[in-house]
Amino acid sequence: MSIFEILAEQHIADAIRRGELDNLPGAGRPLVFDDELFVSGEQRMINRVLKNAGFTPPEVRLRKELADLREALARNPDDEQRTLLQRELNMVLLRLGALRRH
């Protein structure tokens, strides 16, 4: 942790102890993070239409497949099965790399 992060954490902890962060608007409610904060309004609308139509970008599908394969590798003790999973994982990584280059 950097000195800046340590100082920031100390200031936040001090403010909490003094009650300066009590009764803030939105207290107790989850934060809403806008994934498209820096995306234009037009692109945001296009993304919403595609999402509502069930479209998943190829990169997202490949990343999901990658995560599933890594999870399967982690829980599978069989060496032969792990070898097959590793080959499949490598193929997905290659496809993902090729997709990024285009």
DRENZA-739719 format. One record per residue: residue number from 1; residue in one letter; x, y, z of N, C-alpha, C in turn. Coordinates in steps of 0.02 Angstrom, whole numbers, m for minus. Example, Ala and Ser with C-alpha at 12.3 -4.5 7.8 and 13.67 -1.06 7.14 Angstrom:
# residues 2
<pt><num>1</num><residu>A</residu><n_x>660</n_x><n_y>m284</n_y><n_z>390</n_z><ca_x>615</ca_x><ca_y>m225</ca_y><ca_z>390</ca_z><c_x>660</c_x><c_y>m165</c_y><c_z>390</c_z></pt>
<pt><num>2</num><residu>S</residu><n_x>642</n_x><n_y>m112</n_y><n_z>354</n_z><ca_x>684</ca_x><ca_y>m53</ca_y><ca_z>357</ca_z><c_x>645</c_x><c_y>2</c_y><c_z>394</c_z></pt>
END
This chain:
# residues 102
<pt><num>1</num><residu>M</residu><n_x>42</n_x><n_y>m58</n_y><n_z>0</n_z><ca_x>0</ca_x><ca_y>0</ca_y><ca_z>0</ca_z><c_x>45</c_x><c_y>62</c_y><c_z>0</c_z></pt>
<pt><num>2</num><residu>S</residu><n_x>29</n_x><n_y>110</n_y><n_z>m43</n_z><ca_x>69</ca_x><ca_y>170</ca_y><ca_z>m48</ca_z><c_x>55</c_x><c_y>217</c_y><c_z>11</c_z></pt>
<pt><num>3</num><residu>I</residu><n_x>100</n_x><n_y>265</n_y><n_z>21</n_z><ca_x>91</ca_x><ca_y>313</ca_y><ca_z>76</ca_z><c_x>27</c_x><c_y>353</c_y><c_z>66</c_z></pt>
<pt><num>4</num><residu>F</residu><n_x>10</n_x><n_y>368</n_y><n_z>3</n_z><ca_x>m51</ca_x><ca_y>404</ca_y><ca_z>m12</ca_z><c_x>m112</c_x><c_y>364</c_y><c_z>10</c_z></pt>
<pt><num>5</num><residu>E</residu><n_x>m113</n_x><n_y>299</n_y><n_z>m5</n_z><ca_x>m169</ca_x><ca_y>256</ca_y><ca_z>14</ca_z><c_x>m174</c_x><c_y>250</c_y><c_z>90</c_z></pt>
<pt><num>6</num><residu>I</residu><n_x>m117</n_x><n_y>245</n_y><n_z>124</n_z><ca_x>m117</ca_x><ca_y>241</ca_y><ca_z>197</ca_z><c_x>m146</c_x><c_y>305</c_y><c_z>227</c_z></pt>
<pt><num>7</num><residu>L</residu><n_x>m123</n_x><n_y>362</n_y><n_z>203</n_z><ca_x>m149</ca_x><ca_y>426</ca_y><ca_z>228</ca_z><c_x>m224</c_x><c_y>433</c_y><c_z>214</c_z></pt>
<pt><num>8</num><residu>A</residu><n_x>m246</n_x><n_y>414</n_y><n_z>155</n_z><ca_x>m317</ca_x><ca_y>418</ca_y><ca_z>139</ca_z><c_x>m358</c_x><c_y>374</c_y><c_z>186</c_z></pt>
<pt><num>9</num><residu>E</residu><n_x>m334</n_x><n_y>313</n_y><n_z>198</n_z><ca_x>m370</ca_x><ca_y>268</ca_y><ca_z>243</ca_z><c_x>m373</c_x><c_y>297</c_y><c_z>314</c_z></pt>
<pt><num>10</num><residu>Q</residu><n_x>m319</n_x><n_y>328</n_y><n_z>337</n_z><ca_x>m318</ca_x><ca_y>358</ca_y><ca_z>403</ca_z><c_x>m368</c_x><c_y>416</c_y><c_z>408</c_z></pt>
<pt><num>11</num><residu>H</residu><n_x>m370</n_x><n_y>458</n_y><n_z>356</n_z><ca_x>m418</ca_x><ca_y>514</ca_y><ca_z>356</ca_z><c_x>m490</c_x><c_y>488</c_y><c_z>356</c_z></pt>
<pt><num>12</num><residu>I</residu><n_x>m503</n_x><n_y>436</n_y><n_z>318</n_z><ca_x>m570</ca_x><ca_y>408</ca_y><ca_z>316</ca_z><c_x>m588</c_x><c_y>379</c_y><c_z>384</c_z></pt>
<pt><num>13</num><residu>A</residu><n_x>m542</n_x><n_y>341</n_y><n_z>414</n_z><ca_x>m555</ca_x><ca_y>312</ca_y><ca_z>481</ca_z><c_x>m568</c_x><c_y>366</c_y><c_z>533</c_z></pt>
<pt><num>14</num><residu>D</residu><n_x>m529</n_x><n_y>421</n_y><n_z>530</n_z><ca_x>m539</ca_x><ca_y>476</ca_y><ca_z>577</ca_z><c_x>m608</c_x><c_y>508</c_y><c_z>567</c_z></pt>
<pt><num>15</num><residu>A</residu><n_x>m628</n_x><n_y>518</n_y><n_z>505</n_z><ca_x>m693</ca_x><ca_y>548</ca_y><ca_z>490</ca_z><c_x>m749</c_x><c_y>503</c_y><c_z>515</c_z></pt>
<pt><num>16</num><residu>I</residu><n_x>m741</n_x><n_y>438</n_y><n_z>508</n_z><ca_x>m792</ca_x><ca_y>390</ca_y><ca_z>532</ca_z><c_x>m797</c_x><c_y>395</c_y><c_z>608</c_z></pt>
<pt><num>17</num><residu>R</residu><n_x>m740</n_x><n_y>397</n_y><n_z>642</n_z><ca_x>m740</ca_x><ca_y>402</ca_y><ca_z>716</ca_z><c_x>m774</c_x><c_y>466</c_y><c_z>739</c_z></pt>
<pt><num>18</num><residu>R</residu><n_x>m764</n_x><n_y>520</n_y><n_z>703</n_z><ca_x>m793</ca_x><ca_y>584</ca_y><ca_z>722</ca_z><c_x>m867</c_x><c_y>589</c_y><c_z>701</c_z></pt>
<pt><num>19</num><residu>G</residu><n_x>m891</n_x><n_y>540</n_y><n_z>663</n_z><ca_x>m961</ca_x><ca_y>540</ca_y><ca_z>642</ca_z><c_x>m975</c_x><c_y>584</c_y><c_z>581</c_z></pt>
<pt><num>20</num><residu>E</residu><n_x>m922</n_x><n_y>606</n_y><n_z>547</n_z><ca_x>m931</ca_x><ca_y>650</ca_y><ca_z>490</ca_z><c_x>m962</c_x><c_y>616</c_y><c_z>430</c_z></pt>
<pt><num>21</num><residu>L</residu><n_x>m961</n_x><n_y>550</n_y><n_z>430</n_z><ca_x>m989</ca_x><ca_y>513</ca_y><ca_z>373</ca_z><c_x>m1057</c_x><c_y>483</c_y><c_z>389</c_z></pt>
<pt><num>22</num><residu>D</residu><n_x>m1084</n_x><n_y>500</n_y><n_z>447</n_z><ca_x>m1151</ca_x><ca_y>476</ca_y><ca_z>466</ca_z><c_x>m1204</c_x><c_y>515</c_y><c_z>428</c_z></pt>
<pt><num>23</num><residu>N</residu><n_x>m1259</n_x><n_y>483</n_y><n_z>415</n_z><ca_x>m1318</ca_x><ca_y>516</ca_y><ca_z>384</ca_z><c_x>m1304</c_x><c_y>547</c_y><c_z>316</c_z></pt>
<pt><num>24</num><residu>L</residu><n_x>m1260</n_x><n_y>516</n_y><n_z>277</n_z><ca_x>m1248</ca_x><ca_y>540</ca_y><ca_z>209</ca_z><c_x>m1305</c_x><c_y>517</c_y><c_z>164</c_z></pt>
<pt><num>25</num><residu>P</residu><n_x>m1320</n_x><n_y>554</n_y><n_z>111</n_z><ca_x>m1372</ca_x><ca_y>532</ca_y><ca_z>64</ca_z><c_x>m1352</c_x><c_y>463</c_y><c_z>35</c_z></pt>
<pt><num>26</num><residu>G</residu><n_x>m1399</n_x><n_y>418</n_y><n_z>33</n_z><ca_x>m1387</ca_x><ca_y>352</ca_y><ca_z>6</ca_z><c_x>m1357</c_x><c_y>303</c_y><c_z>56</c_z></pt>
<pt><num>27</num><residu>A</residu><n_x>m1351</n_x><n_y>324</n_y><n_z>119</n_z><ca_x>m1322</ca_x><ca_y>279</ca_y><ca_z>170</ca_z><c_x>m1363</c_x><c_y>215</c_y><c_z>174</c_z></pt>
<pt><num>28</num><residu>G</residu><n_x>m1329</n_x><n_y>159</n_y><n_z>176</n_z><ca_x>m1362</ca_x><ca_y>95</ca_y><ca_z>183</ca_z><c_x>m1385</c_x><c_y>65</c_y><c_z>118</c_z></pt>
<pt><num>29</num><residu>R</residu><n_x>m1379</n_x><n_y>101</n_y><n_z>64</n_z><ca_x>m1399</ca_x><ca_y>75</ca_y><ca_z>m2</ca_z><c_x>m1336</c_x><c_y>56</c_y><c_z>m41</c_z></pt>
<pt><num>30</num><residu>P</residu><n_x>m1341</n_x><n_y>5</n_y><n_z>m84</n_z><ca_x>m1282</ca_x><ca_y>m15</ca_y><ca_z>m123</ca_z><c_x>m1264</c_x><c_y>39</c_y><c_z>m174</c_z></pt>
<pt><num>31</num><residu>L</residu><n_x>m1200</n_x><n_y>43</n_y><n_z>m188</n_z><ca_x>m1176</ca_x><ca_y>89</ca_y><ca_z>m239</ca_z><c_x>m1195</c_x><c_y>62</c_y><c_z>m308</c_z></pt>
<pt><num>32</num><residu>V</residu><n_x>m1213</n_x><n_y>106</n_y><n_z>m352</n_z><ca_x>m1228</ca_x><ca_y>87</ca_y><ca_z>m421</ca_z><c_x>m1171</c_x><c_y>111</c_y><c_z>m465</c_z></pt>
<pt><num>33</num><residu>F</residu><n_x>m1137</n_x><n_y>63</n_y><n_z>m496</n_z><ca_x>m1081</ca_x><ca_y>80</ca_y><ca_z>m539</ca_z><c_x>m1105</c_x><c_y>79</c_y><c_z>m611</c_z></pt>
<pt><num>34</num><residu>D</residu><n_x>m1094</n_x><n_y>133</n_y><n_z>m647</n_z><ca_x>m1113</ca_x><ca_y>137</ca_y><ca_z>m717</ca_z><c_x>m1055</c_x><c_y>111</c_y><c_z>m758</c_z></pt>
<pt><num>35</num><residu>D</residu><n_x>m1065</n_x><n_y>52</n_y><n_z>m789</n_z><ca_x>m1013</ca_x><ca_y>22</ca_y><ca_z>m830</ca_z><c_x>m996</c_x><c_y>63</c_y><c_z>m891</c_z></pt>
<pt><num>36</num><residu>E</residu><n_x>m1042</n_x><n_y>106</n_y><n_z>m912</n_z><ca_x>m1032</ca_x><ca_y>143</ca_y><ca_z>m974</ca_z><c_x>m1024</c_x><c_y>218</c_y><c_z>m960</c_z></pt>
<pt><num>37</num><residu>L</residu><n_x>m988</n_x><n_y>233</n_y><n_z>m907</n_z><ca_x>m979</ca_x><ca_y>302</ca_y><ca_z>m886</ca_z><c_x>m948</c_x><c_y>346</c_y><c_z>m940</c_z></pt>
<pt><num>38</num><residu>F</residu><n_x>m900</n_x><n_y>318</n_y><n_z>m977</n_z><ca_x>m864</ca_x><ca_y>357</ca_y><ca_z>m1027</ca_z><c_x>m885</c_x><c_y>339</c_y><c_z>m1098</c_z></pt>
<pt><num>39</num><residu>V</residu><n_x>m945</n_x><n_y>312</n_y><n_z>m1106</n_z><ca_x>m970</ca_x><ca_y>292</ca_y><ca_z>m1171</ca_z><c_x>m1021</c_x><c_y>344</c_y><c_z>m1194</c_z></pt>
<pt><num>40</num><residu>S</residu><n_x>m1020</n_x><n_y>361</n_y><n_z>m1258</n_z><ca_x>m1067</ca_x><ca_y>410</ca_y><ca_z>m1284</ca_z><c_x>m1139</c_x><c_y>385</c_y><c_z>m1277</c_z></pt>
<pt><num>41</num><residu>G</residu><n_x>m1186</n_x><n_y>432</n_y><n_z>m1279</n_z><ca_x>m1257</ca_x><ca_y>414</ca_y><ca_z>m1274</ca_z><c_x>m1279</c_x><c_y>368</c_y><c_z>m1330</c_z></pt>
<pt><num>42</num><residu>E</residu><n_x>m1254</n_x><n_y>381</n_y><n_z>m1391</n_z><ca_x>m1271</ca_x><ca_y>338</ca_y><ca_z>m1448</ca_z><c_x>m1247</c_x><c_y>267</c_y><c_z>m1437</c_z></pt>
<pt><num>43</num><residu>Q</residu><n_x>m1184</n_x><n_y>260</n_y><n_z>m1416</n_z><ca_x>m1156</ca_x><ca_y>193</ca_y><ca_z>m1405</ca_z><c_x>m1192</c_x><c_y>158</c_y><c_z>m1348</c_z></pt>
<pt><num>44</num><residu>R</residu><n_x>m1211</n_x><n_y>195</n_y><n_z>m1296</n_z><ca_x>m1247</ca_x><ca_y>167</ca_y><ca_z>m1240</ca_z><c_x>m1314</c_x><c_y>138</c_y><c_z>m1263</c_z></pt>
<pt><num>45</num><residu>M</residu><n_x>m1348</n_x><n_y>175</n_y><n_z>m1308</n_z><ca_x>m1413</ca_x><ca_y>152</ca_y><ca_z>m1334</ca_z><c_x>m1403</c_x><c_y>89</c_y><c_z>m1376</c_z></pt>
<pt><num>46</num><residu>I</residu><n_x>m1352</n_x><n_y>89</n_y><n_z>m1418</n_z><ca_x>m1337</ca_x><ca_y>30</ca_y><ca_z>m1459</ca_z><c_x>m1323</c_x><c_y>m30</c_y><c_z>m1414</c_z></pt>
<pt><num>47</num><residu>N</residu><n_x>m1282</n_x><n_y>m19</n_y><n_z>m1363</n_z><ca_x>m1266</ca_x><ca_y>m74</ca_y><ca_z>m1316</ca_z><c_x>m1329</c_x><c_y>m101</c_y><c_z>m1283</c_z></pt>
<pt><num>48</num><residu>R</residu><n_x>m1374</n_x><n_y>m57</n_y><n_z>m1263</n_z><ca_x>m1436</ca_x><ca_y>m78</ca_y><ca_z>m1230</ca_z><c_x>m1479</c_x><c_y>m120</c_y><c_z>m1277</c_z></pt>
<pt><num>49</num><residu>V</residu><n_x>m1485</n_x><n_y>m98</n_y><n_z>m1340</n_z><ca_x>m1524</ca_x><ca_y>m135</ca_y><ca_z>m1389</ca_z><c_x>m1495</c_x><c_y>m205</c_y><c_z>m1400</c_z></pt>
<pt><num>50</num><residu>L</residu><n_x>m1429</n_x><n_y>m208</n_y><n_z>m1408</n_z><ca_x>m1396</ca_x><ca_y>m273</ca_y><ca_z>m1418</ca_z><c_x>m1405</c_x><c_y>m318</c_y><c_z>m1357</c_z></pt>
<pt><num>51</num><residu>K</residu><n_x>m1398</n_x><n_y>m290</n_y><n_z>m1298</n_z><ca_x>m1406</ca_x><ca_y>m329</ca_y><ca_z>m1236</ca_z><c_x>m1477</c_x><c_y>m355</c_y><c_z>m1231</c_z></pt>
<pt><num>52</num><residu>N</residu><n_x>m1527</n_x><n_y>m313</n_y><n_z>m1244</n_z><ca_x>m1596</ca_x><ca_y>m334</ca_y><ca_z>m1240</ca_z><c_x>m1613</c_x><c_y>m387</c_y><c_z>m1292</c_z></pt>
<pt><num>53</num><residu>A</residu><n_x>m1576</n_x><n_y>m388</n_y><n_z>m1348</n_z><ca_x>m1587</ca_x><ca_y>m438</ca_y><ca_z>m1400</ca_z><c_x>m1550</c_x><c_y>m503</c_y><c_z>m1385</c_z></pt>
<pt><num>54</num><residu>G</residu><n_x>m1513</n_x><n_y>m504</n_y><n_z>m1329</n_z><ca_x>m1477</ca_x><ca_y>m565</ca_y><ca_z>m1310</ca_z><c_x>m1409</c_x><c_y>m573</c_y><c_z>m1342</c_z></pt>
<pt><num>55</num><residu>F</residu><n_x>m1384</n_x><n_y>m520</n_y><n_z>m1373</n_z><ca_x>m1318</ca_x><ca_y>m523</ca_y><ca_z>m1406</ca_z><c_x>m1263</c_x><c_y>m520</c_y><c_z>m1353</c_z></pt>
<pt><num>56</num><residu>T</residu><n_x>m1215</n_x><n_y>m565</n_y><n_z>m1360</n_z><ca_x>m1156</ca_x><ca_y>m564</ca_y><ca_z>m1317</ca_z><c_x>m1095</c_x><c_y>m557</c_y><c_z>m1362</c_z></pt>
<pt><num>57</num><residu>P</residu><n_x>m1054</n_x><n_y>m506</n_y><n_z>m1351</n_z><ca_x>m994</ca_x><ca_y>m498</ca_y><ca_z>m1393</ca_z><c_x>m949</c_x><c_y>m559</c_y><c_z>m1389</c_z></pt>
<pt><num>58</num><residu>P</residu><n_x>m915</n_x><n_y>m576</n_y><n_z>m1444</n_z><ca_x>m871</ca_x><ca_y>m634</ca_y><ca_z>m1445</ca_z><c_x>m819</c_x><c_y>m633</c_y><c_z>m1389</c_z></pt>
<pt><num>59</num><residu>E</residu><n_x>m790</n_x><n_y>m576</n_y><n_z>m1374</n_z><ca_x>m740</ca_x><ca_y>m573</ca_y><ca_z>m1322</ca_z><c_x>m769</c_x><c_y>m591</c_y><c_z>m1254</c_z></pt>
<pt><num>60</num><residu>V</residu><n_x>m830</n_x><n_y>m570</n_y><n_z>m1241</n_z><ca_x>m863</ca_x><ca_y>m586</ca_y><ca_z>m1177</ca_z><c_x>m876</c_x><c_y>m661</c_y><c_z>m1173</c_z></pt>
<pt><num>61</num><residu>R</residu><n_x>m900</n_x><n_y>m690</n_y><n_z>m1228</n_z><ca_x>m912</ca_x><ca_y>m763</ca_y><ca_z>m1229</ca_z><c_x>m848</c_x><c_y>m801</c_y><c_z>m1217</c_z></pt>
<pt><num>62</num><residu>L</residu><n_x>m793</n_x><n_y>m780</n_y><n_z>m1250</n_z><ca_x>m729</ca_x><ca_y>m815</ca_y><ca_z>m1241</ca_z><c_x>m703</c_x><c_y>m808</c_y><c_z>m1170</c_z></pt>
<pt><num>63</num><residu>R</residu><n_x>m711</n_x><n_y>m749</n_y><n_z>m1141</n_z><ca_x>m688</ca_x><ca_y>m739</ca_y><ca_z>m1071</ca_z><c_x>m728</c_x><c_y>m783</c_y><c_z>m1023</c_z></pt>
<pt><num>64</num><residu>K</residu><n_x>m793</n_x><n_y>m791</n_y><n_z>m1036</n_z><ca_x>m835</ca_x><ca_y>m835</ca_y><ca_z>m994</ca_z><c_x>m811</c_x><c_y>m907</c_y><c_z>m1002</c_z></pt>
<pt><num>65</num><residu>E</residu><n_x>m799</n_x><n_y>m927</n_y><n_z>m1063</n_z><ca_x>m775</ca_x><ca_y>m994</ca_y><ca_z>m1076</ca_z><c_x>m708</c_x><c_y>m1006</c_y><c_z>m1042</c_z></pt>
<pt><num>66</num><residu>L</residu><n_x>m664</n_x><n_y>m957</n_y><n_z>m1044</n_z><ca_x>m599</ca_x><ca_y>m960</ca_y><ca_z>m1011</ca_z><c_x>m607</c_x><c_y>m969</c_y><c_z>m935</c_z></pt>
<pt><num>67</num><residu>A</residu><n_x>m651</n_x><n_y>m930</n_y><n_z>m905</n_z><ca_x>m663</ca_x><ca_y>m936</ca_y><ca_z>m833</ca_z><c_x>m690</c_x><c_y>m1005</c_y><c_z>m815</c_z></pt>
<pt><num>68</num><residu>D</residu><n_x>m737</n_x><n_y>m1031</n_y><n_z>m856</n_z><ca_x>m765</ca_x><ca_y>m1097</ca_y><ca_z>m844</ca_z><c_x>m711</c_x><c_y>m1151</c_y><c_z>m849</c_z></pt>
<pt><num>69</num><residu>L</residu><n_x>m668</n_x><n_y>m1146</n_y><n_z>m899</n_z><ca_x>m614</ca_x><ca_y>m1195</ca_y><ca_z>m908</ca_z><c_x>m564</c_x><c_y>m1192</c_y><c_z>m850</c_z></pt>
<pt><num>70</num><residu>R</residu><n_x>m548</n_x><n_y>m1133</n_y><n_z>m828</n_z><ca_x>m501</ca_x><ca_y>m1127</ca_y><ca_z>m771</ca_z><c_x>m532</c_x><c_y>m1157</c_y><c_z>m708</c_z></pt>
<pt><num>71</num><residu>E</residu><n_x>m596</n_x><n_y>m1146</n_y><n_z>m699</n_z><ca_x>m630</ca_x><ca_y>m1176</ca_y><ca_z>m641</ca_z><c_x>m630</c_x><c_y>m1252</c_y><c_z>m645</c_z></pt>
<pt><num>72</num><residu>A</residu><n_x>m645</n_x><n_y>m1278</n_y><n_z>m705</n_z><ca_x>m645</ca_x><ca_y>m1350</ca_y><ca_z>m715</ca_z><c_x>m575</c_x><c_y>m1379</c_y><c_z>m703</c_z></pt>
<pt><num>73</num><residu>L</residu><n_x>m524</n_x><n_y>m1344</n_y><n_z>m726</n_z><ca_x>m455</ca_x><ca_y>m1366</ca_y><ca_z>m714</ca_z><c_x>m439</c_x><c_y>m1369</c_y><c_z>m639</c_z></pt>
<pt><num>74</num><residu>A</residu><n_x>m462</n_x><n_y>m1319</n_y><n_z>m603</n_z><ca_x>m447</ca_x><ca_y>m1315</ca_y><ca_z>m531</ca_z><c_x>m480</c_x><c_y>m1372</c_y><c_z>m492</c_z></pt>
<pt><num>75</num><residu>R</residu><n_x>m539</n_x><n_y>m1395</n_y><n_z>m515</n_z><ca_x>m573</ca_x><ca_y>m1446</ca_y><ca_z>m475</ca_z><c_x>m564</c_x><c_y>m1517</c_y><c_z>m502</c_z></pt>
<pt><num>76</num><residu>N</residu><n_x>m529</n_x><n_y>m1525</n_y><n_z>m558</n_z><ca_x>m522</ca_x><ca_y>m1592</ca_y><ca_z>m588</ca_z><c_x>m454</c_x><c_y>m1623</c_y><c_z>m571</c_z></pt>
<pt><num>77</num><residu>P</residu><n_x>m455</n_x><n_y>m1678</n_y><n_z>m533</n_z><ca_x>m391</ca_x><ca_y>m1710</ca_y><ca_z>m514</ca_z><c_x>m363</c_x><c_y>m1758</c_y><c_z>m567</c_z></pt>
<pt><num>78</num><residu>D</residu><n_x>m403</n_x><n_y>m1778</n_y><n_z>m615</n_z><ca_x>m383</ca_x><ca_y>m1827</ca_y><ca_z>m665</ca_z><c_x>m334</c_x><c_y>m1795</c_y><c_z>m715</c_z></pt>
<pt><num>79</num><residu>D</residu><n_x>m273</n_x><n_y>m1821</n_y><n_z>m718</n_z><ca_x>m221</ca_x><ca_y>m1793</ca_y><ca_z>m762</ca_z><c_x>m240</c_x><c_y>m1793</c_y><c_z>m835</c_z></pt>
<pt><num>80</num><residu>E</residu><n_x>m270</n_x><n_y>m1847</n_y><n_z>m858</n_z><ca_x>m290</ca_x><ca_y>m1851</ca_y><ca_z>m929</ca_z><c_x>m343</c_x><c_y>m1798</c_y><c_z>m945</c_z></pt>
<pt><num>81</num><residu>Q</residu><n_x>m392</n_x><n_y>m1792</n_y><n_z>m902</n_z><ca_x>m444</ca_x><ca_y>m1742</ca_y><ca_z>m912</ca_z><c_x>m415</c_x><c_y>m1671</c_y><c_z>m907</c_z></pt>
<pt><num>82</num><residu>R</residu><n_x>m368</n_x><n_y>m1661</n_y><n_z>m861</n_z><ca_x>m337</ca_x><ca_y>m1595</ca_y><ca_z>m854</ca_z><c_x>m298</c_x><c_y>m1577</c_y><c_z>m917</c_z></pt>
<pt><num>83</num><residu>T</residu><n_x>m266</n_x><n_y>m1626</n_y><n_z>m948</n_z><ca_x>m229</ca_x><ca_y>m1613</ca_y><ca_z>m1010</ca_z><c_x>m276</c_x><c_y>m1590</c_y><c_z>m1065</c_z></pt>
<pt><num>84</num><residu>L</residu><n_x>m334</n_x><n_y>m1624</n_y><n_z>m1071</n_z><ca_x>m384</ca_x><ca_y>m1604</ca_y><ca_z>m1121</ca_z><c_x>m410</c_x><c_y>m1534</c_y><c_z>m1107</c_z></pt>
<pt><num>85</num><residu>L</residu><n_x>m425</n_x><n_y>m1520</n_y><n_z>m1043</n_z><ca_x>m449</ca_x><ca_y>m1454</ca_y><ca_z>m1024</ca_z><c_x>m397</c_x><c_y>m1400</c_y><c_z>m1039</c_z></pt>
<pt><num>86</num><residu>Q</residu><n_x>m334</n_x><n_y>m1416</n_y><n_z>m1025</n_z><ca_x>m280</ca_x><ca_y>m1368</ca_y><ca_z>m1038</ca_z><c_x>m273</c_x><c_y>m1353</c_y><c_z>m1112</c_z></pt>
<pt><num>87</num><residu>R</residu><n_x>m280</n_x><n_y>m1404</n_y><n_z>m1154</n_z><ca_x>m278</ca_x><ca_y>m1394</ca_y><ca_z>m1226</ca_z><c_x>m335</c_x><c_y>m1349</c_y><c_z>m1249</c_z></pt>
<pt><num>88</num><residu>E</residu><n_x>m394</n_x><n_y>m1363</n_y><n_z>m1222</n_z><ca_x>m453</ca_x><ca_y>m1322</ca_y><ca_z>m1240</ca_z><c_x>m443</c_x><c_y>m1250</c_y><c_z>m1217</c_z></pt>
<pt><num>89</num><residu>L</residu><n_x>m415</n_x><n_y>m1242</n_y><n_z>m1156</n_z><ca_x>m402</ca_x><ca_y>m1175</ca_y><ca_z>m1130</ca_z><c_x>m353</c_x><c_y>m1138</c_y><c_z>m1175</c_z></pt>
<pt><num>90</num><residu>N</residu><n_x>m301</n_x><n_y>m1172</n_y><n_z>m1197</n_z><ca_x>m251</ca_x><ca_y>m1141</ca_y><ca_z>m1242</ca_z><c_x>m283</c_x><c_y>m1119</c_y><c_z>m1308</c_z></pt>
<pt><num>91</num><residu>M</residu><n_x>m329</n_x><n_y>m1160</n_y><n_z>m1334</n_z><ca_x>m364</ca_x><ca_y>m1142</ca_y><ca_z>m1396</ca_z><c_x>m406</c_x><c_y>m1079</c_y><c_z>m1386</c_z></pt>
<pt><num>92</num><residu>V</residu><n_x>m440</n_x><n_y>m1075</n_y><n_z>m1329</n_z><ca_x>m481</ca_x><ca_y>m1016</ca_y><ca_z>m1314</ca_z><c_x>m437</c_x><c_y>m954</c_y><c_z>m1308</c_z></pt>
<pt><num>93</num><residu>L</residu><n_x>m379</n_x><n_y>m962</n_y><n_z>m1276</n_z><ca_x>m332</ca_x><ca_y>m906</ca_y><ca_z>m1270</ca_z><c_x>m308</c_x><c_y>m883</c_y><c_z>m1338</c_z></pt>
<pt><num>94</num><residu>L</residu><n_x>m295</n_x><n_y>m930</n_y><n_z>m1383</n_z><ca_x>m274</ca_x><ca_y>m913</ca_y><ca_z>m1451</ca_z><c_x>m329</c_x><c_y>m875</c_y><c_z>m1488</c_z></pt>
<pt><num>95</num><residu>R</residu><n_x>m391</n_x><n_y>m899</n_y><n_z>m1482</n_z><ca_x>m447</ca_x><ca_y>m865</ca_y><ca_z>m1515</ca_z><c_x>m457</c_x><c_y>m795</c_y><c_z>m1487</c_z></pt>
<pt><num>96</num><residu>L</residu><n_x>m449</n_x><n_y>m789</n_y><n_z>m1421</n_z><ca_x>m456</ca_x><ca_y>m723</ca_y><ca_z>m1389</ca_z><c_x>m401</c_x><c_y>m676</c_y><c_z>m1413</c_z></pt>
<pt><num>97</num><residu>G</residu><n_x>m340</n_x><n_y>m701</n_y><n_z>m1418</n_z><ca_x>m285</ca_x><ca_y>m661</ca_y><ca_z>m1443</ca_z><c_x>m295</c_x><c_y>m639</c_y><c_z>m1515</c_z></pt>
<pt><num>98</num><residu>A</residu><n_x>m320</n_x><n_y>m685</n_y><n_z>m1556</n_z><ca_x>m333</ca_x><ca_y>m669</ca_y><ca_z>m1626</ca_z><c_x>m388</c_x><c_y>m617</c_y><c_z>m1632</c_z></pt>
<pt><num>99</num><residu>L</residu><n_x>m437</n_x><n_y>m622</n_y><n_z>m1590</n_z><ca_x>m493</ca_x><ca_y>m575</ca_y><ca_z>m1590</ca_z><c_x>m469</c_x><c_y>m504</c_y><c_z>m1572</c_z></pt>
<pt><num>100</num><residu>R</residu><n_x>m424</n_x><n_y>m500</n_y><n_z>m1525</n_z><ca_x>m397</ca_x><ca_y>m436</ca_y><ca_z>m1504</ca_z><c_x>m353</c_x><c_y>m403</c_y><c_z>m1557</c_z></pt>
<pt><num>101</num><residu>R</residu><n_x>m320</n_x><n_y>m444</n_y><n_z>m1598</n_z><ca_x>m276</ca_x><ca_y>m416</ca_y><ca_z>m1650</ca_z><c_x>m316</c_x><c_y>m387</c_y><c_z>m1708</c_z></pt>
<pt><num>102</num><residu>H</residu><n_x>m378</n_x><n_y>m408</n_y><n_z>m1716</n_z><ca_x>m417</ca_x><ca_y>m384</ca_y><ca_z>m1774</ca_z><c_x>m457</c_x><c_y>m324</c_y><c_z>m1756</c_z></pt>
END
